[in-house]
Amino acid sequence: MARRFGREGWRVGLLARDPDRLAAAQQEVQDAGAEALVLRADVADPAAVNAARDQVLERWGALDVWVNAAMATVVSPVVRISPEEYRRVTEVTYLGTVHGTLAALEPMRARKQGVIVQVGSALAYRSIPLQSAYCASKAAVRAFTDSLRTELRHEDSPVRLSMVQLPGVNTPQFDWARNKLGHKHKPVSDVFQPEVAADAVYRAALEFPRELWVGFSAMKAIVGQLAAPALLDRMLAQQAWEGQLDPQLPAPPGAPDNLFDPVAGPQAAHGRFDAKAKDRAWVLDPDVGRIGLGAVLAAAGGMALSAAFAAGRHTRSN
C-alpha cells in the first residue's frame, strides 16, 4: 500500500513497531519517487498514534488520507486462547483502528476534508473457526465505521469513510500469527497478492465508496452469510478447520509470532504463497451491485405482472 501511494506521488507516513523494517519501507517509497516519514508506534497505544499524527502535521501541514491496516491474530480454538491474547488481538486489530480513526478525525474535521480507509475482511461478515479473536475484531471495525459514518452525515461533515473487505492476502501474516495448532497456517480459500489489496485501498482513497468487496471468494462469503448463514455454519465446520492448516509444514510450539512484539529479521510484503496467489481480482462496490440487482428484480417483477395481466385478460376473453 505504501509503495502504491508512493508511485502516485503521495507523501507517505509509515506507522509500525520495527525500526529496521520501517527504514526499509521508507526506502521503497523513496525509490518509487515519493517522500516518506518514519513514525515508530504501536497502534494499540493511542498516545503513540496521536504523536505520529502530530509529526505528520508538523512536517507536511495537512492530512489527506489515513489508512488503518494493522492486524494481529491467534490461530486456535476458542477454549485455548487466553484472555490476554484476546485482549491484545482486540487492542491491535479493533482498537488500533479506532485510535487511528480518532487521530485522523480531529484535523480532518477542522479542515473539512479527508478520507479514512479501514482495511477490513470478508471475515467482518462471516466468521470462521480458529479465528474468533480476529473475526470479532474485524466485525467490530465494521460496526464502528458504520456508526461513525452516520454521525458524520448527521453533522453534514465532508470527511469520508470507506472500508475495503479483503479476501486472503499473500502477506507474512500466515507465518506471523500466533499458532496453537501444530501446523503452518494457510488461507482457507483463494489467496491474492498484496498489490491487489493495495490497488483496492488506493481506489477507496480516491473514490471513497461505502465499501469495496475484493475477490470472488470474499463476495461469496459475504453474500452466503446474508443468504444462508446456517448452511455456511455446516460447511465451515466441515471444511475450514483442516482447510486452514498445512499438513506438510509443522509449526512447533513457541515459534516466533508478532502478537506482542515484531518478528525479528527482514520481511517483505509478500508471503510464501507466490506460486498460487492471484494478481487480479474482481472488485465490487456493493452499493452499485444493489442498484443493479434492484433493477433486475424490478424488471422481473414488471414482466411477471405483465404476464399475470395478460393471462387474466386471456381468461376474461374466453
C-alpha positions as a LaTeX table, in Angstrom:
\begin{tabular}{lrrr}
\hline
Residue & $x$ (\AA) & $y$ (\AA) & $z$ (\AA) \\
\hline
Met1 & 0.00 & 0.00 & 0.00 \\
Ala2 & 2.84 & 2.37 & 0.87 \\
Arg3 & 4.51 & 1.69 & $-2.47$ \\
Arg4 & 1.20 & 2.18 & $-4.32$ \\
Phe5 & 0.67 & 5.63 & $-2.86$ \\
Gly6 & 4.35 & 6.45 & $-3.33$ \\
Arg7 & 4.23 & 5.63 & $-7.04$ \\
Glu8 & 1.40 & 8.14 & $-7.40$ \\
Gly9 & 3.45 & 10.89 & $-5.77$ \\
Trp10 & 1.85 & 10.93 & $-2.31$ \\
Arg11 & 3.87 & 11.76 & 0.77 \\
Val12 & 3.56 & 8.68 & 2.98 \\
Gly13 & 3.71 & 8.44 & 6.76 \\
Leu14 & 4.61 & 4.91 & 7.88 \\
Leu15 & 3.43 & 3.68 & 11.30 \\
Ala16 & 4.82 & 0.40 & 12.64 \\
Arg17 & 6.86 & $-1.01$ & 15.52 \\
Asp18 & 10.10 & $-2.33$ & 13.97 \\
Pro19 & 12.63 & 0.42 & 13.17 \\
Asp20 & 14.63 & $-1.60$ & 10.64 \\
Arg21 & 11.60 & $-2.58$ & 8.58 \\
Leu22 & 10.25 & 0.97 & 8.82 \\
Ala23 & 13.52 & 2.18 & 7.34 \\
Ala24 & 13.29 & $-0.42$ & 4.57 \\
Ala25 & 9.72 & 0.62 & 3.76 \\
Gln26 & 10.77 & 4.27 & 3.74 \\
Gln27 & 13.47 & 3.44 & 1.20 \\
Glu28 & 10.95 & 1.62 & $-1.02$ \\
Val29 & 8.65 & 4.64 & $-1.05$ \\
Gln30 & 11.56 & 6.91 & $-1.83$ \\
Asp31 & 12.68 & 4.58 & $-4.62$ \\
Ala32 & 9.17 & 4.98 & $-6.05$ \\
Gly33 & 9.86 & 8.72 & $-6.25$ \\
Ala34 & 7.98 & 9.96 & $-3.18$ \\
Glu35 & 8.72 & 11.26 & 0.30 \\
Ala36 & 8.22 & 9.01 & 3.33 \\
Leu37 & 8.22 & 9.73 & 7.04 \\
Val38 & 9.03 & 7.00 & 9.59 \\
Leu39 & 6.70 & 7.04 & 12.61 \\
Arg40 & 7.52 & 4.32 & 15.11 \\
Ala41 & 4.37 & 3.42 & 17.02 \\
Asp42 & 2.28 & 0.56 & 18.33 \\
Val43 & $-1.28$ & 1.29 & 17.18 \\
Ala44 & $-2.61$ & $-0.22$ & 20.41 \\
Asp45 & $-1.19$ & 2.87 & 22.17 \\
Pro46 & $-3.42$ & 5.90 & 21.41 \\
Ala47 & $-0.82$ & 8.36 & 22.67 \\
Ala48 & 1.76 & 6.95 & 20.24 \\
Val49 & $-0.72$ & 7.16 & 17.36 \\
Asn50 & $-1.59$ & 10.77 & 18.20 \\
Ala51 & 2.10 & 11.63 & 18.42 \\
Ala52 & 2.66 & 10.10 & 14.97 \\
Arg53 & $-0.24$ & 12.15 & 13.62 \\
Asp54 & 1.26 & 15.30 & 15.09 \\
Gln55 & 4.61 & 14.60 & 13.41 \\
Val56 & 2.85 & 14.32 & 10.04 \\
Leu57 & 1.05 & 17.62 & 10.58 \\
Glu58 & 4.24 & 19.33 & 11.70 \\
Arg59 & 6.14 & 18.03 & 8.69 \\
Trp60 & 3.53 & 18.36 & 5.93 \\
Gly61 & 0.85 & 20.64 & 7.35 \\
Ala62 & $-2.19$ & 18.54 & 6.45 \\
Leu63 & $-3.58$ & 15.02 & 6.45 \\
Asp64 & $-5.49$ & 13.91 & 3.35 \\
Val65 & $-5.83$ & 10.12 & 3.73 \\
Trp66 & $-5.43$ & 7.82 & 6.73 \\
Val67 & $-5.34$ & 4.03 & 6.18 \\
Asn68 & $-5.89$ & 1.70 & 9.16 \\
Ala69 & $-4.33$ & $-1.65$ & 8.26 \\
Ala70 & $-2.65$ & $-3.12$ & 11.37 \\
Met71 & $-3.80$ & $-6.58$ & 12.43 \\
Ala72 & $-2.88$ & $-9.42$ & 14.76 \\
Thr73 & $-4.43$ & $-12.83$ & 15.21 \\
Val74 & $-4.26$ & $-16.11$ & 17.10 \\
Val75 & $-4.97$ & $-19.33$ & 15.20 \\
Ser76 & $-6.57$ & $-21.53$ & 17.80 \\
Pro77 & $-9.86$ & $-22.94$ & 19.11 \\
Val78 & $-11.68$ & $-20.51$ & 21.39 \\
Val79 & $-11.00$ & $-22.57$ & 24.53 \\
Arg80 & $-7.22$ & $-22.38$ & 24.04 \\
Ile81 & $-6.96$ & $-18.60$ & 23.63 \\
Ser82 & $-6.11$ & $-16.76$ & 26.84 \\
Pro83 & $-7.81$ & $-13.56$ & 27.99 \\
Glu84 & $-4.51$ & $-11.73$ & 27.44 \\
Glu85 & $-4.36$ & $-12.95$ & 23.83 \\
Tyr86 & $-7.96$ & $-11.90$ & 23.17 \\
Arg87 & $-7.21$ & $-8.50$ & 24.65 \\
Arg88 & $-4.11$ & $-8.00$ & 22.50 \\
Val89 & $-5.78$ & $-9.00$ & 19.22 \\
Thr90 & $-8.63$ & $-6.63$ & 20.06 \\
Glu91 & $-6.28$ & $-3.79$ & 21.02 \\
Val92 & $-4.37$ & $-4.03$ & 17.74 \\
Thr93 & $-6.99$ & $-5.03$ & 15.18 \\
Tyr94 & $-10.05$ & $-3.21$ & 16.51 \\
Leu95 & $-8.86$ & $-0.53$ & 18.92 \\
Gly96 & $-5.85$ & 0.23 & 16.72 \\
Thr97 & $-8.33$ & 1.18 & 14.01 \\
Val98 & $-10.31$ & 3.26 & 16.48 \\
His99 & $-7.17$ & 5.07 & 17.66 \\
Gly100 & $-6.09$ & 5.78 & 14.08 \\
Thr101 & $-9.54$ & 6.99 & 13.12 \\
Leu102 & $-9.81$ & 9.33 & 16.10 \\
Ala103 & $-6.32$ & 10.68 & 15.41 \\
Ala104 & $-7.21$ & 11.42 & 11.80 \\
Leu105 & $-10.66$ & 12.83 & 12.52 \\
Glu106 & $-9.51$ & 15.78 & 14.57 \\
Pro107 & $-7.52$ & 17.59 & 11.86 \\
Met108 & $-9.79$ & 16.36 & 9.05 \\
Arg109 & $-12.95$ & 17.73 & 10.69 \\
Ala110 & $-11.20$ & 21.03 & 11.39 \\
Arg111 & $-10.04$ & 21.26 & 7.79 \\
Lys112 & $-13.38$ & 19.91 & 6.44 \\
Gln113 & $-11.55$ & 17.48 & 4.20 \\
Gly114 & $-10.08$ & 13.97 & 4.31 \\
Val115 & $-10.65$ & 10.27 & 3.74 \\
Ile116 & $-10.23$ & 7.43 & 6.22 \\
Val117 & $-9.90$ & 3.92 & 4.77 \\
Gln118 & $-10.42$ & 0.88 & 7.00 \\
Val119 & $-8.76$ & $-2.31$ & 5.80 \\
Gly120 & $-11.36$ & $-4.93$ & 6.56 \\
Ser121 & $-12.00$ & $-8.54$ & 5.69 \\
Ala122 & $-14.76$ & $-10.79$ & 4.43 \\
Leu123 & $-14.48$ & $-12.20$ & 7.96 \\
Ala124 & $-16.11$ & $-9.00$ & 9.20 \\
Tyr125 & $-19.30$ & $-10.56$ & 7.83 \\
Arg126 & $-18.64$ & $-14.32$ & 8.03 \\
Ser127 & $-16.67$ & $-15.72$ & 10.95 \\
Ile128 & $-14.70$ & $-18.96$ & 10.58 \\
Pro129 & $-13.32$ & $-21.49$ & 13.05 \\
Leu130 & $-9.92$ & $-20.90$ & 14.67 \\
Gln131 & $-10.14$ & $-17.14$ & 14.08 \\
Ser132 & $-12.56$ & $-15.97$ & 16.76 \\
Ala133 & $-10.47$ & $-13.04$ & 18.05 \\
Tyr134 & $-9.67$ & $-11.72$ & 14.59 \\
Cys135 & $-13.18$ & $-12.18$ & 13.18 \\
Ala136 & $-14.70$ & $-10.43$ & 16.18 \\
Ser137 & $-12.26$ & $-7.53$ & 15.83 \\
Lys138 & $-12.96$ & $-7.05$ & 12.11 \\
Ala139 & $-16.72$ & $-7.22$ & 12.74 \\
Ala140 & $-16.25$ & $-4.55$ & 15.41 \\
Val141 & $-14.33$ & $-2.36$ & 12.94 \\
Arg142 & $-17.23$ & $-2.60$ & 10.52 \\
Ala143 & $-19.78$ & $-1.72$ & 13.20 \\
Phe144 & $-17.67$ & 1.19 & 14.47 \\
Thr145 & $-17.22$ & 2.54 & 10.94 \\
Asp146 & $-20.93$ & 2.33 & 10.15 \\
Ser147 & $-21.78$ & 4.15 & 13.37 \\
Leu148 & $-19.24$ & 6.90 & 12.75 \\
Arg149 & $-20.43$ & 7.32 & 9.17 \\
Thr150 & $-23.94$ & 8.12 & 10.38 \\
Glu151 & $-22.57$ & 10.67 & 12.83 \\
Leu152 & $-20.54$ & 12.39 & 10.12 \\
Arg153 & $-23.63$ & 12.51 & 7.93 \\
His154 & $-25.65$ & 13.92 & 10.83 \\
Glu155 & $-23.25$ & 16.85 & 11.13 \\
Asp156 & $-23.01$ & 17.15 & 7.34 \\
Ser157 & $-19.26$ & 16.58 & 7.51 \\
Pro158 & $-17.30$ & 16.29 & 4.24 \\
Val159 & $-14.90$ & 13.78 & 5.86 \\
Arg160 & $-15.34$ & 10.43 & 4.09 \\
Leu161 & $-15.10$ & 6.84 & 5.34 \\
Ser162 & $-14.53$ & 3.73 & 3.27 \\
Met163 & $-13.97$ & 0.08 & 4.20 \\
Val164 & $-12.25$ & $-2.45$ & 1.96 \\
Gln165 & $-13.31$ & $-6.05$ & 2.67 \\
Leu166 & $-10.40$ & $-8.25$ & 1.63 \\
Pro167 & $-10.00$ & $-11.95$ & 0.85 \\
Gly168 & $-6.94$ & $-13.94$ & 1.91 \\
Val169 & $-3.84$ & $-11.90$ & 1.02 \\
Asn170 & $-0.35$ & $-13.31$ & 0.48 \\
Thr171 & 1.49 & $-11.41$ & 3.20 \\
Pro172 & 3.66 & $-12.79$ & 6.04 \\
Gln173 & 0.57 & $-12.80$ & 8.27 \\
Phe174 & 0.21 & $-16.57$ & 7.89 \\
Asp175 & 3.66 & $-17.09$ & 9.43 \\
Trp176 & 3.42 & $-14.25$ & 11.96 \\
Ala177 & 0.14 & $-15.33$ & 13.55 \\
Arg178 & 0.32 & $-16.96$ & 16.98 \\
Asn179 & $-0.42$ & $-20.56$ & 16.07 \\
Lys180 & $-1.53$ & $-23.26$ & 18.52 \\
Leu181 & $-2.43$ & $-25.98$ & 16.00 \\
Gly182 & 0.97 & $-27.57$ & 15.27 \\
His183 & 0.93 & $-26.89$ & 11.51 \\
Lys184 & 1.52 & $-23.77$ & 9.46 \\
His185 & $-1.46$ & $-21.52$ & 8.86 \\
Lys186 & $-2.74$ & $-21.01$ & 5.30 \\
Pro187 & $-5.67$ & $-19.29$ & 3.55 \\
Val188 & $-8.90$ & $-21.25$ & 3.67 \\
Ser189 & $-9.84$ & $-20.17$ & 0.14 \\
Asp190 & $-8.27$ & $-18.21$ & $-2.72$ \\
Val191 & $-5.27$ & $-16.06$ & $-1.91$ \\
Phe192 & $-4.34$ & $-12.82$ & $-3.67$ \\
Gln193 & $-1.15$ & $-10.83$ & $-3.99$ \\
Pro194 & $-0.82$ & $-7.78$ & $-1.71$ \\
Glu195 & $-0.78$ & $-5.50$ & $-4.76$ \\
Val196 & $-4.44$ & $-6.41$ & $-5.29$ \\
Ala197 & $-5.26$ & $-5.12$ & $-1.81$ \\
Ala198 & $-3.12$ & $-2.03$ & $-2.37$ \\
Asp199 & $-4.97$ & $-1.16$ & $-5.58$ \\
Ala200 & $-8.34$ & $-1.52$ & $-3.83$ \\
Val201 & $-7.24$ & 0.69 & $-0.93$ \\
Tyr202 & $-5.92$ & 3.31 & $-3.33$ \\
Arg203 & $-9.23$ & 3.28 & $-5.20$ \\
Ala204 & $-11.11$ & 3.69 & $-1.91$ \\
Ala205 & $-8.91$ & 6.68 & $-1.01$ \\
Leu206 & $-9.80$ & 8.42 & $-4.28$ \\
Glu207 & $-13.45$ & 7.40 & $-4.73$ \\
Phe208 & $-14.43$ & 6.71 & $-1.07$ \\
Pro209 & $-17.20$ & 4.16 & $-1.73$ \\
Arg210 & $-19.00$ & 2.98 & 1.38 \\
Glu211 & $-17.38$ & $-0.45$ & 0.94 \\
Leu212 & $-15.44$ & $-2.43$ & $-1.65$ \\
Trp213 & $-15.57$ & $-6.22$ & $-1.74$ \\
Val214 & $-12.35$ & $-7.63$ & $-3.17$ \\
Gly215 & $-12.14$ & $-11.07$ & $-4.79$ \\
Phe216 & $-14.87$ & $-13.52$ & $-5.67$ \\
Ser217 & $-14.09$ & $-15.59$ & $-2.57$ \\
Ala218 & $-14.84$ & $-12.58$ & $-0.35$ \\
Met219 & $-18.05$ & $-11.89$ & $-2.25$ \\
Lys220 & $-19.19$ & $-15.50$ & $-1.84$ \\
Ala221 & $-18.53$ & $-15.41$ & 1.91 \\
Ile222 & $-20.39$ & $-12.13$ & 2.42 \\
Val223 & $-23.39$ & $-12.93$ & 0.21 \\
Gly224 & $-23.52$ & $-16.50$ & 1.52 \\
Gln225 & $-23.68$ & $-15.23$ & 5.10 \\
Leu226 & $-26.52$ & $-12.87$ & 4.21 \\
Ala227 & $-28.44$ & $-15.56$ & 2.32 \\
Ala228 & $-27.78$ & $-18.85$ & 4.15 \\
Pro229 & $-25.81$ & $-18.48$ & 7.39 \\
Ala230 & $-26.80$ & $-21.87$ & 8.81 \\
Leu231 & $-25.64$ & $-23.63$ & 5.66 \\
Leu232 & $-22.30$ & $-21.82$ & 5.89 \\
Asp233 & $-22.03$ & $-22.87$ & 9.54 \\
Arg234 & $-22.18$ & $-26.51$ & 8.46 \\
Met235 & $-19.83$ & $-26.09$ & 5.52 \\
Leu236 & $-17.20$ & $-24.23$ & 7.52 \\
Ala237 & $-17.42$ & $-26.71$ & 10.39 \\
Gln238 & $-16.58$ & $-29.47$ & 7.91 \\
Gln239 & $-14.02$ & $-27.70$ & 5.73 \\
Ala240 & $-12.47$ & $-24.63$ & 7.35 \\
Trp241 & $-10.70$ & $-26.21$ & 10.34 \\
Glu242 & $-8.31$ & $-28.52$ & 8.47 \\
Gly243 & $-8.55$ & $-26.18$ & 5.48 \\
Gln244 & $-6.51$ & $-23.56$ & 7.35 \\
Leu245 & $-3.68$ & $-25.93$ & 8.26 \\
Asp246 & $-0.87$ & $-27.20$ & 6.04 \\
Pro247 & $-0.19$ & $-30.84$ & 6.96 \\
Gln248 & 3.17 & $-30.69$ & 5.16 \\
Leu249 & 4.53 & $-27.80$ & 7.24 \\
Pro250 & 4.79 & $-28.27$ & 11.01 \\
Ala251 & 4.67 & $-25.23$ & 13.28 \\
Pro252 & 6.49 & $-26.01$ & 16.52 \\
Pro253 & 5.04 & $-24.65$ & 19.75 \\
Gly254 & 6.60 & $-21.36$ & 20.76 \\
Ala255 & 7.55 & $-20.32$ & 17.22 \\
Pro256 & 8.06 & $-16.54$ & 16.91 \\
Asp257 & 4.90 & $-14.50$ & 16.34 \\
Asn258 & 4.07 & $-10.81$ & 16.15 \\
Leu259 & 1.28 & $-10.67$ & 18.73 \\
Phe260 & 3.19 & $-8.73$ & 21.36 \\
Asp261 & 6.49 & $-7.97$ & 19.60 \\
Pro262 & 7.66 & $-7.80$ & 15.97 \\
Val263 & 9.10 & $-10.94$ & 14.42 \\
Ala264 & 12.84 & $-10.44$ & 14.05 \\
Gly265 & 14.59 & $-10.13$ & 10.71 \\
Pro266 & 13.93 & $-8.55$ & 7.32 \\
Gln267 & 10.49 & $-9.05$ & 5.82 \\
Ala268 & 8.77 & $-8.24$ & 2.53 \\
Ala269 & 5.18 & $-7.51$ & 1.56 \\
His270 & 4.78 & $-10.98$ & 0.02 \\
Gly271 & 4.32 & $-14.19$ & 1.98 \\
Arg272 & 5.07 & $-17.76$ & 0.99 \\
Phe273 & 2.17 & $-18.24$ & $-1.47$ \\
Asp274 & 3.58 & $-16.53$ & $-4.57$ \\
Ala275 & 3.20 & $-19.72$ & $-6.61$ \\
Lys276 & $-0.59$ & $-19.73$ & $-6.26$ \\
Ala277 & $-1.53$ & $-16.17$ & $-5.29$ \\
Lys278 & $-3.66$ & $-14.34$ & $-7.84$ \\
Asp279 & $-2.56$ & $-10.96$ & $-9.12$ \\
Arg280 & $-6.03$ & $-9.85$ & $-10.22$ \\
Ala281 & $-9.40$ & $-9.82$ & $-8.52$ \\
Trp282 & $-12.98$ & $-8.81$ & $-9.11$ \\
Val283 & $-13.76$ & $-5.71$ & $-7.05$ \\
Leu284 & $-17.38$ & $-4.89$ & $-6.29$ \\
Asp285 & $-18.89$ & $-1.74$ & $-4.91$ \\
Pro286 & $-21.92$ & $-3.38$ & $-3.24$ \\
Asp287 & $-23.97$ & $-0.18$ & $-3.48$ \\
Val288 & $-23.64$ & $-0.36$ & $-7.25$ \\
Gly289 & $-24.40$ & $-4.07$ & $-7.12$ \\
Arg290 & $-27.56$ & $-3.45$ & $-5.11$ \\
Ile291 & $-28.75$ & $-0.90$ & $-7.68$ \\
Gly292 & $-28.16$ & $-3.41$ & $-10.46$ \\
Leu293 & $-29.89$ & $-6.20$ & $-8.56$ \\
Gly294 & $-32.80$ & $-3.91$ & $-7.74$ \\
Ala295 & $-33.18$ & $-3.04$ & $-11.42$ \\
Val296 & $-33.15$ & $-6.72$ & $-12.38$ \\
Leu297 & $-35.73$ & $-7.59$ & $-9.71$ \\
Ala298 & $-37.91$ & $-4.65$ & $-10.70$ \\
Ala299 & $-37.75$ & $-5.71$ & $-14.34$ \\
Ala300 & $-38.55$ & $-9.30$ & $-13.39$ \\
Gly301 & $-41.44$ & $-8.11$ & $-11.26$ \\
Gly302 & $-42.70$ & $-5.99$ & $-14.13$ \\
Met303 & $-42.56$ & $-8.94$ & $-16.50$ \\
Ala304 & $-44.35$ & $-11.16$ & $-14.00$ \\
Leu305 & $-47.02$ & $-8.52$ & $-13.52$ \\
Ser306 & $-47.39$ & $-8.12$ & $-17.29$ \\
Ala307 & $-47.62$ & $-11.86$ & $-17.73$ \\
Ala308 & $-50.27$ & $-12.12$ & $-15.00$ \\
Phe309 & $-52.22$ & $-9.25$ & $-16.54$ \\
Ala310 & $-52.04$ & $-10.88$ & $-19.96$ \\
Ala311 & $-53.14$ & $-14.22$ & $-18.53$ \\
Gly312 & $-56.08$ & $-12.57$ & $-16.79$ \\
Arg313 & $-57.11$ & $-10.78$ & $-19.95$ \\
His314 & $-56.88$ & $-14.04$ & $-21.89$ \\
Thr315 & $-59.10$ & $-15.75$ & $-19.29$ \\
Arg316 & $-61.67$ & $-12.98$ & $-19.43$ \\
Ser317 & $-61.79$ & $-13.06$ & $-23.23$ \\
Asn318 & $-62.53$ & $-16.76$ & $-23.19$ \\
\hline
\end{tabular}
